[in-house]
């Protein structure tokens, strides 16, 4: 009987050790630390032509399940563009600006249980 109790205790100890070793701490992103750099291709966008918007995020560990949406304000009305993940922390989408001017572009980042919104301006010729 004593051998069974010792064996059961040893088995429980080994299982606890294995569980502790294999579990990795969850990644937590601080929304205040997340920054974005918005680039366009071409560098000087021209109205009426397709423009590639590229958002490069820093300050966060993004996963494959992270997503992003561009929101372009056209005459105060939002236009949403679903972004594709292009690499580590980089998302892109294509949009044709209707006319020259300064546009506000919001980047909505969805990762883990957070939603972060950053705003940048794009000058269109």
C-alpha positions as CSV (number, residue, x, y, z in Angstrom):
1,X,0.0,0.0,0.0
2,X,2.8,2.3,0.9
3,X,4.4,1.7,-2.6
4,X,1.1,2.7,-4.3
5,X,0.9,6.0,-2.3
6,X,4.5,6.8,-3.1
7,X,4.1,5.9,-6.8
8,X,0.9,8.1,-7.0
9,X,2.6,11.0,-5.3
10,X,5.6,10.7,-7.6
11,X,3.4,10.6,-10.7
12,X,1.5,13.7,-9.5
13,X,4.8,15.5,-8.9
14,X,6.1,14.6,-12.4
15,X,2.8,15.7,-14.1
16,X,2.9,19.1,-12.3
17,X,6.6,19.6,-13.3
18,X,5.8,18.8,-16.9
19,X,2.8,21.0,-17.0
20,X,4.8,23.9,-15.5
21,X,7.7,23.5,-18.0
22,X,5.5,23.3,-21.1
23,X,3.2,26.2,-20.3
24,X,4.5,29.5,-21.7
25,X,3.4,32.8,-20.3
26,X,0.7,34.5,-22.4
27,X,1.9,37.4,-24.4
28,X,0.3,40.6,-23.2
29,X,0.4,43.7,-25.4
30,X,0.2,47.2,-23.8
31,X,-2.1,49.3,-26.1
32,X,-0.2,52.5,-25.1
33,X,3.1,51.1,-26.4
34,X,1.8,50.2,-29.8
35,X,2.8,52.6,-32.6
36,X,2.3,52.6,-36.3
37,X,4.1,53.9,-39.4
38,X,1.9,54.4,-42.4
39,X,3.5,54.3,-45.8
40,X,2.0,54.6,-49.3
41,X,3.1,53.2,-52.7
42,X,3.7,55.4,-54.6
43,X,5.2,57.7,-51.9
44,X,3.2,60.6,-53.3
45,X,-0.3,59.3,-53.9
46,X,-2.3,60.6,-56.9
47,X,-6.1,60.8,-56.9
48,X,-7.9,58.4,-59.2
49,X,-5.0,55.8,-59.1
50,X,-4.9,52.7,-56.8
51,X,-2.6,53.4,-53.8
52,X,-1.2,50.7,-51.6
53,X,-1.4,51.6,-47.9
54,X,1.1,49.8,-45.6
55,X,0.9,49.9,-41.8
56,X,4.0,48.8,-39.9
57,X,3.3,48.3,-36.2
58,X,5.8,48.4,-33.3
59,X,5.5,47.8,-29.6
60,X,3.4,44.6,-29.9
61,X,3.9,40.9,-30.6
62,X,1.3,40.2,-33.3
63,X,0.2,36.7,-34.0
64,X,-1.2,35.0,-37.1
65,X,-4.7,35.7,-35.8
66,X,-4.1,39.4,-35.5
67,X,-6.1,41.5,-38.0
68,X,-6.3,45.1,-39.2
69,X,-8.6,47.4,-41.1
70,X,-7.9,50.7,-42.7
71,X,-10.6,53.4,-42.4
72,X,-10.3,56.3,-44.8
73,X,-12.5,59.4,-44.1
74,X,-14.0,60.7,-47.3
75,X,-16.0,63.9,-46.7
76,X,-16.4,62.8,-43.1
77,X,-17.8,59.4,-44.2
78,X,-15.8,56.3,-43.3
79,X,-14.6,53.9,-46.0
80,X,-13.3,50.6,-44.6
81,X,-10.5,48.6,-46.4
82,X,-9.7,45.1,-45.0
83,X,-5.9,44.7,-44.7
84,X,-3.8,41.6,-45.5
85,X,-1.0,40.6,-43.2
86,X,2.2,40.9,-45.3
87,X,4.8,39.9,-42.7
88,X,5.8,40.4,-39.1
89,X,3.7,43.3,-37.9
90,X,3.0,44.7,-41.4
91,X,-0.5,45.0,-43.0
92,X,-1.4,46.4,-46.5
93,X,-4.5,47.3,-48.4
94,X,-5.3,49.1,-51.7
95,X,-7.5,52.2,-52.0
96,X,-8.2,54.8,-54.8
97,X,-8.6,58.3,-53.4
98,X,-11.3,60.1,-55.3
99,X,-9.8,63.6,-55.3
100,X,-6.7,65.6,-54.2
101,X,-6.6,66.6,-50.6
102,X,-5.6,65.6,-47.1
103,X,-7.2,62.4,-45.8
104,X,-7.4,61.0,-42.3
105,X,-6.6,57.3,-42.3
106,X,-7.4,55.3,-39.2
107,X,-5.7,51.9,-38.6
108,X,-7.8,49.5,-36.5
109,X,-5.6,46.7,-35.1
110,X,-7.2,43.7,-33.5
111,X,-4.9,41.4,-31.6
112,X,-5.5,39.2,-28.6
113,X,-8.4,40.8,-26.7
114,X,-7.6,44.4,-27.6
115,X,-8.6,46.8,-30.4
116,X,-6.2,49.7,-30.9
117,X,-6.9,52.6,-33.3
118,X,-4.2,54.9,-34.6
119,X,-4.7,58.0,-36.9
120,X,-2.4,59.3,-39.6
121,X,-2.9,61.7,-42.5
122,X,-2.2,61.1,-46.2
123,X,-1.6,64.0,-48.6
124,X,-3.1,63.1,-52.1
125,X,-2.1,65.1,-55.2
